[in-house]
């Protein structure tokens, strides 16, 4: 097959990869997207925080998502452990910080479809339906070779190819990984009682049990359990698993019916030694994997994508090399604090749920108690959670590149 030459190539066709490709091509940069193997049906949803929604809107990909997304106006945290130190219930209301919603929850299939449609409308973007199998590194460019024979040469490679990233391995970037004794189950549910735009997180001894609104009388669920429970839960009938979820949710949504298909994945935290090297930069799960707490995972990945697009477009405008060591170092500098702070916070909260240490339980309970009682602290926590002060690339502020 013919070799495609581009200024930048994105490897990976998930939301972070599509966002990077759309941002670059939308700014007029000749970009190739190597999408990878066809994805399995994904029943998961993503809670897009306000900055991510603003970025998608700026890129022209949000309008098709609107009817498939539900606003997240209230976040309730309920300590459902049976331990000595239990935190009081805390509610966070987006109106308290001047927002209609903290963000919107949408099924990944609708989000990817909207980004895909936008990508196909951009003349500067070449879509390559192939899976990358070989990465060739050079002083001036990177060559991506596909399984079906496609080949792309570009000055900058954006690796959005997931936690087992081929690009990351080719660049020789090490990662630090820690597995948790937890498995996450993901469901979509129908229920009888309206959710009222409220997401509810029950904090249990095995991890969070989080209900997040979808349009209508539907919600998504991330259900974190001990791996020993998985076989028994998987063996339940549709009626019995629906009843079990209703029981664990204390019937706050009344009668529940699970929709067909569910997801299952072991939990881990993974952080890379550096965010880029040798004309390759990492975004999304190629760079970081977090437990599903606080809707941080994909929102971090979208900030990665927005940041590298902004840096590359600015370098191109100035006539600089968009894949230079200076650019990858700048990307590392801009993204490191955001990634590390979110990863540390999610890790500490998750371990505080698993730990029997009274000090950790007391610290978690005190933190929630203070957030519930002290208005300025609560509002500061909400603002930082939705729009982190240290990392707001232009797209997240609604500004075109």
Helices and strands as residue ranges (DSSP letters): E 3-11, H 15-26, E 31-34, E 45-49, H 50-58, G 63-68, E 69-72, E 74-79, E 90-93, G 94-97, E 103-107, H 108-120, E 125-128, E 132-137, E 142-146, E 151-159, H 166-171, E 175-191, E 198-204, E 207-214, E 218-225, H 227-234, H 238-248, E 256-258, E 263-272, E 276-277, E 280-282, G 284-286, E 288-289, H 297-317, H 325-354, H 358-373, H 375-386, G 394-397
